[in-house]
Amino acid sequence: MRLQPAAQSETPAEILLVDDNHHGLIARKTLLEELGYVVTTAKSGEEAFALFETRKYDLVITDHKMPRMSGADLIVKVRRVQPAARVIMLSGFVDGLGLTEENTGADAVIAKSAGEIPHLLRAVTRLLSGRIMRKPPAPQSRSRRTRTFGAR
């Protein structure tokens, strides 16, 4: 697989990357920076949300299962502040928990696996390609998401 660097004609996209697993965080950060993105990392949902409130990010990539604040909880908070924010959720439990875009509020849900990288890069490219033109998602009530979460 050939890696395509971020477009050179515009300022690099800024990504907030969230994971409580240090090794996964560093590996993904290194990959995204090699492609020309500016990456800020956070080791918890709380730390990520504090960063999100103080700076504009073009994309948030978050792990799902984290202590105290899950990725799904982080997405709810992010959407309250910036409804049109682009968000990718990563999880090793996508199938087991039935995680989908609809029940997590993410724009893309990707399973952590040996084959994760091409899926992640495609989602990043797709979501950032329209970073100026993207419309906010249709509003969803929190109770609906909670009710359908893990329904598979």
N, CA, C and O of each residue as an XYZ file, in Angstrom:
608
protein
N       0.838     -1.179      0.000
C       0.000      0.000      0.000
C       0.882      1.242      0.000
O       1.788      1.371      0.823
N       0.608      2.153     -0.931
C       1.370      3.400     -0.996
C       0.689      4.458     -0.160
O      -0.518      4.665     -0.279
N       1.444      5.126      0.679
C       0.898      6.198      1.490
C       0.897      7.482      0.691
O       1.886      7.823      0.043
N      -0.214      8.191      0.739
C      -0.335      9.466      0.046
C      -0.225     10.585      1.058
O      -1.004     10.625      2.010
N       0.723     11.501      0.882
C       0.843     12.600      1.829
C      -0.343     13.547      1.734
O      -1.031     13.598      0.715
N      -0.572     14.295      2.805
C      -1.632     15.299      2.820
C      -1.354     16.325      1.729
O      -0.202     16.548      1.358
N      -2.404     16.942      1.223
C      -2.269     17.934      0.159
C      -1.304     19.035      0.580
O      -1.400     19.557      1.691
N      -0.382     19.385     -0.298
C       0.631     20.383      0.013
C       0.134     21.812     -0.185
O       0.704     22.742      0.385
N      -0.923     22.005     -0.987
C      -1.366     23.352     -1.338
C      -2.132     24.048     -0.221
O      -2.303     25.266     -0.271
N      -2.584     23.337      0.752
C      -3.321     23.938      1.853
C      -2.626     23.640      3.175
O      -1.713     22.817      3.236
N      -3.063     24.308      4.218
C      -2.465     24.033      5.523
C      -2.807     22.611      5.933
O      -3.900     22.128      5.633
N      -1.898     21.939      6.608
C      -2.161     20.552      6.993
C      -3.355     20.460      7.950
O      -3.556     21.326      8.802
N      -4.124     19.410      7.792
C      -5.259     19.167      8.681
C      -4.740     18.862     10.082
O      -3.692     18.239     10.252
N      -5.494     19.313     11.077
C      -5.139     19.047     12.471
C      -6.034     17.950     13.016
O      -7.259     18.029     12.934
N      -5.406     16.933     13.571
C      -6.112     15.761     14.070
C      -5.885     15.630     15.569
O      -4.760     15.758     16.053
N      -6.970     15.374     16.301
C      -6.892     15.043     17.722
C      -7.034     13.532     17.823
O      -8.070     12.981     17.452
N      -6.014     12.864     18.317
C      -5.950     11.408     18.398
C      -6.024     10.994     19.864
O      -5.216     11.438     20.680
N      -6.998     10.140     20.199
C      -7.267      9.790     21.594
C      -7.222      8.276     21.782
O      -7.933      7.535     21.105
N      -6.377      7.826     22.711
C      -6.307      6.398     23.041
C      -5.576      6.256     24.365
O      -4.567      6.923     24.593
N      -6.073      5.398     25.232
C      -5.398      5.170     26.510
C      -4.263      4.160     26.364
O      -3.516      3.934     27.317
N      -4.121      3.551     25.189
C      -3.026      2.618     24.928
C      -1.871      3.400     24.314
O      -1.958      3.863     23.176
N      -0.801      3.543     25.067
C       0.341      4.363     24.648
C       0.938      3.916     23.312
O       1.228      4.747     22.451
N       1.121      2.604     23.141
C       1.762      2.101     21.926
C       0.901      2.348     20.689
O       1.415      2.744     19.643
N      -0.396      2.118     20.803
C      -1.301      2.381     19.685
C      -1.336      3.860     19.344
O      -1.380      4.235     18.172
N      -1.316      4.696     20.369
C      -1.338      6.149     20.186
C      -0.104      6.609     19.407
O      -0.221      7.377     18.452
N       1.060      6.146     19.811
C       2.307      6.555     19.164
C       2.380      6.019     17.732
O       2.813      6.735     16.829
N       1.965      4.778     17.516
C       2.020      4.193     16.168
C       1.126      4.965     15.202
O       1.553      5.295     14.096
N      -0.104      5.256     15.606
C      -1.027      5.999     14.731
C      -0.557      7.434     14.531
O      -0.658      7.973     13.428
N      -0.045      8.054     15.586
C       0.456      9.432     15.476
C       1.601      9.490     14.463
O       1.625     10.370     13.603
N       2.536      8.565     14.563
C       3.679      8.535     13.661
C       3.215      8.383     12.213
O       3.688      9.097     11.329
N       2.309      7.472     11.978
C       1.792      7.241     10.634
C       1.130      8.508     10.073
O       1.412      8.914      8.946
N       0.255      9.121     10.862
C      -0.463     10.315     10.388
C       0.482     11.501     10.172
O       0.303     12.273      9.230
N       1.472     11.644     11.031
C       2.444     12.734     10.846
C       3.293     12.509      9.602
O       3.636     13.468      8.909
N       3.637     11.253      9.307
C       4.391     10.951      8.092
C       3.610     11.349      6.843
O       4.200     11.633      5.801
N       2.292     11.367      6.949
C       1.439     11.766      5.832
C       1.227     13.273      5.780
O       0.547     13.772      4.883
N       1.799     13.997      6.728
C       1.739     15.451      6.695
C       0.689     16.084      7.575
O       0.513     17.302      7.539
N      -0.015     15.294      8.367
C      -1.023     15.850      9.272
C      -0.363     16.343     10.557
O       0.687     15.846     10.963
N      -0.996     17.325     11.183
C      -0.566     17.803     12.494
C      -1.402     17.034     13.511
O      -2.630     17.110     13.487
N      -0.750     16.298     14.399
C      -1.456     15.406     15.317
C      -1.190     15.800     16.760
O      -0.043     15.918     17.191
N      -2.278     16.002     17.495
C      -2.214     16.223     18.938
C      -2.785     14.973     19.587
O      -3.808     14.454     19.139
N      -2.130     14.481     20.647
C      -2.603     13.256     21.289
C      -3.164     13.536     22.677
O      -2.792     14.498     23.349
N      -4.071     12.655     23.072
C      -4.638     12.677     24.418
C      -4.775     11.228     24.875
O      -5.082     10.342     24.077
N      -4.545     10.995     26.167
C      -4.587      9.640     26.707
C      -5.905      9.299     27.383
O      -6.066      8.198     27.911
N      -6.853     10.238     27.372
C      -8.161      9.979     27.978
C      -9.212     10.862     27.313
O      -8.896     11.856     26.659
N     -10.458     10.474     27.497
C     -11.546     11.287     26.973
C     -11.581     12.662     27.615
O     -11.849     13.655     26.939
N     -11.316     12.732     28.903
C     -11.319     14.018     29.611
C     -10.248     14.952     29.061
O     -10.512     16.125     28.798
N      -9.036     14.424     28.889
C      -7.939     15.228     28.349
C      -8.272     15.681     26.925
O      -8.013     16.828     26.559
N      -8.845     14.783     26.127
C      -9.198     15.123     24.742
C     -10.246     16.223     24.698
O     -10.130     17.155     23.902
N     -11.257     16.130     25.532
C     -12.311     17.138     25.506
C     -11.780     18.499     25.955
O     -12.174     19.529     25.409
N     -10.903     18.508     26.932
C     -10.296     19.773     27.362
C      -9.518     20.411     26.205
O      -9.587     21.624     26.007
N      -8.787     19.606     25.451
C      -8.067     20.116     24.284
C      -9.043     20.594     23.211
O      -8.836     21.643     22.600
N     -10.098     19.829     22.987
C     -11.085     20.148     21.953
C     -11.763     21.491     22.222
O     -12.073     22.238     21.294
N     -11.988     21.786     23.491
C     -12.645     23.050     23.839
C     -11.750     24.267     23.610
O     -12.249     25.388     23.508
N     -10.450     24.061     23.528
C      -9.535     25.200     23.405
C      -8.961     25.395     22.010
O      -8.295     26.398     21.752
N      -9.208     24.450     21.107
C      -8.596     24.508     19.788
C      -9.497     23.842     18.755
O     -10.249     22.924     19.083
N      -9.425     24.297     17.522
C     -10.227     23.692     16.455
C      -9.431     22.570     15.797
O      -8.285     22.758     15.391
N     -10.055     21.411     15.699
C      -9.459     20.255     15.030
C     -10.299     19.914     13.811
O     -11.521     20.054     13.825
N      -9.627     19.463     12.754
C     -10.323     19.056     11.546
C     -10.904     17.653     11.676
O     -11.850     17.297     10.974
N     -10.331     16.859     12.579
C     -10.751     15.473     12.745
C     -10.396     14.998     14.148
O      -9.337     15.328     14.683
N     -11.300     14.220     14.732
C     -11.034     13.562     16.012
C     -11.050     12.065     15.740
O     -11.989     11.546     15.136
N     -10.002     11.372     16.189
C      -9.944      9.911     16.106
C      -9.861      9.416     17.541
O      -8.914      9.735     18.259
N     -10.853      8.637     17.958
C     -10.888      8.201     19.349
C     -11.079      6.700     19.488
O     -11.792      6.066     18.710
N     -10.430      6.160     20.486
C     -10.663      4.781     20.901
C     -12.042      4.751     21.562
O     -12.529      5.774     22.044
N     -12.654      3.592     21.580
C     -13.956      3.473     22.224
C     -13.809      3.195     23.721
O     -14.310      3.951     24.552
N     -13.128      2.120     24.050
C     -13.070      1.666     25.441
C     -11.909      2.330     26.175
O     -10.743      1.982     25.991
N     -12.276      3.309     27.022
C     -11.294      4.011     27.847
C     -11.903      4.187     29.235
O     -13.125      4.249     29.365
N     -11.077      4.266     30.268
C     -11.610      4.464     31.621
C     -12.296      5.830     31.760
O     -11.932      6.782     31.068
N     -13.242      5.920     32.613
C     -13.968      7.136     32.999
C     -14.833      7.723     31.886
O     -16.020      7.954     32.117
N     -14.308      7.970     30.709
C     -15.094      8.525     29.608
C     -14.815      7.716     28.349
O     -13.700      7.737     27.828
N     -15.823      7.005     27.864
C     -15.650      6.209     26.646
C     -15.566      7.117     25.426
O     -15.864      8.309     25.496
N     -15.159      6.534     24.318
C     -15.135      7.277     23.069
C     -16.525      7.753     22.676
O     -16.675      8.853     22.145
N     -17.552      6.928     22.933
C     -18.933      7.322     22.619
C     -19.348      8.531     23.451
O     -20.010      9.436     22.943
N     -18.963      8.553     24.725
C     -19.266      9.707     25.580
C     -18.522     10.950     25.099
O     -19.068     12.053     25.121
N     -17.280     10.769     24.666
C     -16.508     11.889     24.123
C     -17.190     12.449     22.880
O     -17.279     13.665     22.713
N     -17.669     11.568     22.012
C     -18.340     12.016     20.790
C     -19.576     12.851     21.118
O     -19.814     13.873     20.475
N     -20.359     12.437     22.098
C     -21.538     13.204     22.500
C     -21.130     14.615     22.913
O     -21.760     15.589     22.503
N     -20.083     14.728     23.719
C     -19.615     16.047     24.173
C     -19.072     16.881     23.015
O     -19.341     18.079     22.927
N     -18.314     16.251     22.136
C     -17.764     16.948     20.972
C     -18.892     17.472     20.095
O     -18.835     18.614     19.640
N     -19.905     16.667     19.850
C     -21.036     17.063     18.994
C     -21.836     18.218     19.610
O     -22.398     19.036     18.882
N     -21.889     18.287     20.933
C     -22.588     19.414     21.575
C     -21.869     20.731     21.307
O     -22.509     21.765     21.116
N     -20.542     20.693     21.293
C     -19.736     21.890     21.067
C     -19.643     22.211     19.579
O     -19.751     23.370     19.180
N     -19.443     21.186     18.765
C     -19.263     21.377     17.323
C     -19.999     20.256     16.580
O     -19.408     19.216     16.291
N     -21.291     20.463     16.269
C     -22.099     19.406     15.647
C     -21.530     18.854     14.343
O     -21.766     17.689     14.022
N     -20.799     19.649     13.595
C     -20.260     19.198     12.310
C     -18.860     18.593     12.420
O     -18.226     18.324     11.400
N     -18.373     18.378     13.634
C     -17.036     17.802     13.808
C     -16.962     16.441     13.124
O     -17.927     15.677     13.134
N     -15.828     16.154     12.541
C     -15.600     14.852     11.913
C     -14.946     13.944     12.951
O     -13.981     14.328     13.612
N     -15.496     12.720     13.083
C     -15.014     11.821     14.130
C     -14.911     10.394     13.605
O     -15.814      9.889     12.938
N     -13.791      9.762     13.922
C     -13.586      8.339     13.648
C     -13.446      7.637     14.990
O     -12.703      8.089     15.861
N     -14.169      6.522     15.155
C     -14.028      5.719     16.369
C     -13.302      4.430     16.024
O     -13.617      3.766     15.036
N     -12.323      4.086     16.855
C     -11.577      2.839     16.731
C     -11.940      1.949     17.912
O     -12.107      2.433     19.032
N     -12.061      0.647     17.663
C     -12.326     -0.257     18.767
C     -11.937     -1.681     18.406
O     -12.068     -2.110     17.259
N     -11.467     -2.385     19.388
C     -11.216     -3.811     19.230
C     -12.478     -4.623     19.449
O     -12.456     -5.851     19.366
N     -13.586     -3.934     19.732
C     -14.845     -4.601     20.060
C     -15.984     -4.212     19.124
O     -17.150     -4.278     19.515
N     -15.669     -3.808     17.894
C     -16.690     -3.341     16.959
C     -17.785     -4.382     16.780
O     -18.963     -4.069     16.948
N     -17.420     -5.608     16.444
C     -18.423     -6.648     16.219
C     -19.085     -7.091     17.516
O     -20.307     -7.223     17.578
N     -18.288     -7.320     18.544
C     -18.823     -7.804     19.814
C     -19.831     -6.862     20.454
O     -20.793     -7.311     21.077
N     -19.617     -5.558     20.304
C     -20.532     -4.577     20.881
C     -21.525     -4.039     19.861
O     -22.418     -3.266     20.207
N     -21.373     -4.440     18.618
C     -22.272     -3.951     17.579
C     -22.110     -2.461     17.319
O     -23.092     -1.765     17.063
N     -20.882     -1.969     17.384
C     -20.639     -0.542     17.196
C     -20.822     -0.154     15.734
O     -20.266     -0.786     14.836
N     -21.610      0.895     15.510
C     -21.846      1.416     14.171
C     -21.797      2.938     14.224
O     -21.751      3.534     15.300
N     -21.805      3.547     13.060
C     -21.862      5.003     12.987
C     -23.154      5.510     13.631
O     -23.155      6.539     14.308
N     -24.240      4.789     13.419
C     -25.537      5.224     13.939
C     -25.614      5.213     15.460
O     -26.186      6.129     16.051
N     -25.052      4.198     16.102
C     -25.211      4.129     17.556
C     -24.047      4.719     18.343
O     -24.083      4.745     19.574
N     -23.008      5.197     17.642
C     -21.905      5.855     18.341
C     -21.840      7.351     18.052
O     -21.238      8.106     18.816
N     -22.458      7.782     16.952
C     -22.374      9.183     16.557
C     -21.126      9.501     15.751
O     -20.924     10.651     15.362
N     -20.276      8.495     15.490
C     -19.056      8.703     14.709
C     -19.387      8.742     13.221
O     -20.413      8.221     12.785
N     -18.507      9.364     12.456
C     -18.647      9.365     11.002
C     -18.129      8.061     10.406
O     -18.537      7.668      9.313
N     -17.239      7.399     11.119
C     -16.703      6.102     10.695
C     -16.324      5.319     11.946
O     -15.807      5.881     12.911
N     -16.585      4.016     11.918
C     -16.204      3.113     12.999
C     -15.290      2.063     12.385
O     -15.654      1.399     11.414
N     -14.098      1.920     12.961
C     -13.088      1.027     12.404
C     -12.614      0.062     13.483
O     -12.308      0.458     14.607
N     -12.560     -1.225     13.110
C     -12.081     -2.252     14.037
C     -10.564     -2.183     14.145
O      -9.861     -2.128     13.135
N     -10.066     -2.187     15.378
C      -8.629     -2.296     15.593
C      -8.244     -3.725     15.237
O      -8.776     -4.689     15.788
N      -7.310     -3.835     14.307
C      -6.867     -5.167     13.869
C      -5.575     -5.011     13.081
O      -5.085     -3.901     12.872
N      -5.040     -6.135     12.653
C      -3.827     -6.101     11.830
C      -4.085     -5.375     10.509
O      -3.160     -4.803      9.933
N      -5.326     -5.388     10.022
C      -5.671     -4.728      8.764
C      -6.287     -3.358      8.930
O      -6.910     -2.844      8.002
N      -6.126     -2.766     10.078
C      -6.760     -1.479     10.398
C      -6.247     -0.301      9.570
O      -7.031      0.567      9.186
N      -4.965     -0.260      9.294
C      -4.338      0.925      8.696
C      -4.984      1.369      7.386
O      -5.299      2.553      7.260
N      -5.201      0.495      6.404
C      -5.818      0.988      5.168
C      -7.223      1.544      5.393
O      -7.614      2.520      4.752
N      -7.978      0.932      6.293
C      -9.326      1.423      6.596
C      -9.250      2.800      7.255
O     -10.026      3.697      6.925
N      -8.322      2.958      8.176
C      -8.149      4.236      8.856
C      -7.751      5.323      7.857
O      -8.318      6.415      7.863
N      -6.785      5.023      7.010
C      -6.320      6.025      6.052
C      -7.407      6.412      5.054
O      -7.521      7.581      4.688
N      -8.205      5.444      4.611
C      -9.320      5.771      3.711
C     -10.331      6.669      4.403
O     -10.818      7.630      3.808
N     -10.650      6.366      5.651
C     -11.624      7.177      6.397
C     -11.086      8.586      6.631
O     -11.823      9.561      6.482
N      -9.820      8.703      6.994
C      -9.206     10.021      7.207
C      -9.267     10.834      5.914
O      -9.675     11.995      5.921
N      -8.861     10.221      4.815
C      -8.861     10.913      3.525
C     -10.281     11.350      3.140
O     -10.493     12.486      2.715
N     -11.244     10.443      3.294
C     -12.640     10.751      2.940
C     -13.187     11.896      3.786
O     -13.806     12.819      3.257
N     -12.965     11.842      5.065
C     -13.527     12.859      5.952
C     -12.836     14.206      5.813
O     -13.471     15.249      5.976
N     -11.554     14.196      5.518
C     -10.836     15.463      5.385
C     -10.920     16.057      3.979
O     -10.616     17.235      3.788
N     -11.325     15.265      3.005
C     -11.405     15.789      1.639
C     -12.469     16.870      1.520
O     -12.353     17.749      0.666
N     -13.474     16.830      2.333
C     -14.522     17.849      2.286
C     -14.544     18.708      3.530
O     -15.610     19.130      3.980
N     -13.367     18.973      4.093
C     -13.360     19.656      5.388
C     -13.931     21.062      5.345
O     -14.326     21.580      6.390
N     -13.992     21.700      4.188
C     -14.579     23.037      4.114
C     -16.084     22.953      3.854
O     -16.841     23.792      4.341
N     -16.525     21.948      3.090
C     -17.904     21.895      2.639
C     -18.812     21.024      3.492
O     -20.017     21.016      3.241
N     -18.331     20.309      4.457
C     -19.143     19.336      5.187
C     -20.305     19.983      5.913
O     -20.147     21.015      6.565
N     -21.485     19.365      5.795
C     -22.678     19.836      6.482
C     -22.799     19.104      7.817
O     -22.328     17.974      7.952
N     -23.431     19.746      8.807
C     -23.612     19.065     10.091
C     -24.497     17.838      9.924
O     -25.383     17.833      9.070
N     -24.274     16.792     10.728
C     -25.115     15.606     10.648
C     -26.514     15.916     11.157
O     -26.722     16.884     11.889
N     -27.463     15.088     10.763
C     -28.833     15.240     11.251
C     -28.831     15.022     12.752
O     -28.148     14.125     13.248
N     -29.592     15.836     13.486
C     -29.602     15.682     14.949
C     -30.176     14.336     15.366
O     -31.137     13.841     14.777
N     -29.568     13.759     16.392
C     -30.048     12.516     16.981
C     -30.145     12.727     18.475
O     -29.293     13.384     19.073
N     -31.163     12.181     19.066
C     -31.282     12.322     20.516
C     -30.342     11.332     21.179
O     -30.088     10.248     20.655
N     -29.831     11.718     22.337
C     -28.932     10.835     23.087
C     -29.645      9.561     23.492
O     -29.042      8.488     23.491
N     -30.927      9.662     23.841
C     -31.653      8.476     24.283
C     -31.775      7.460     23.154
O     -31.737      6.255     23.404
N     -31.921      7.924     21.919
C     -31.997      7.008     20.793
C     -30.688      6.246     20.637
O     -30.691      5.032     20.436
N     -29.564      6.960     20.730
C     -28.264      6.312     20.606
C     -28.055      5.313     21.736
O     -27.553      4.211     21.515
N     -28.436      5.697     22.923
C     -28.263      4.818     24.060
C     -29.117      3.562     23.906
O     -28.681      2.457     24.227
N     -30.342      3.750     23.408
C     -31.259      2.636     23.263
C     -30.765      1.636     22.222
O     -30.951      0.431     22.396
N     -30.136      2.114     21.137
C     -29.708      1.223     20.071
C     -28.292      0.700     20.266
O     -27.874     -0.208     19.547
N     -27.539      1.251     21.224
C     -26.149      0.879     21.438
C     -26.062     -0.593     21.807
O     -26.692     -1.050     22.760
N     -25.274     -1.321     21.038
C     -25.056     -2.740     21.332
C     -26.235     -3.611     21.017
O     -26.339     -4.718     21.546
N     -27.153     -3.135     20.147
C     -28.392     -3.865     19.879
C     -28.197     -5.086     19.006
O     -29.132     -5.876     18.869
N     -27.049     -5.280     18.417
C     -26.845     -6.436     17.531
C     -26.771     -7.716     18.277
O     -26.602     -8.775     17.672
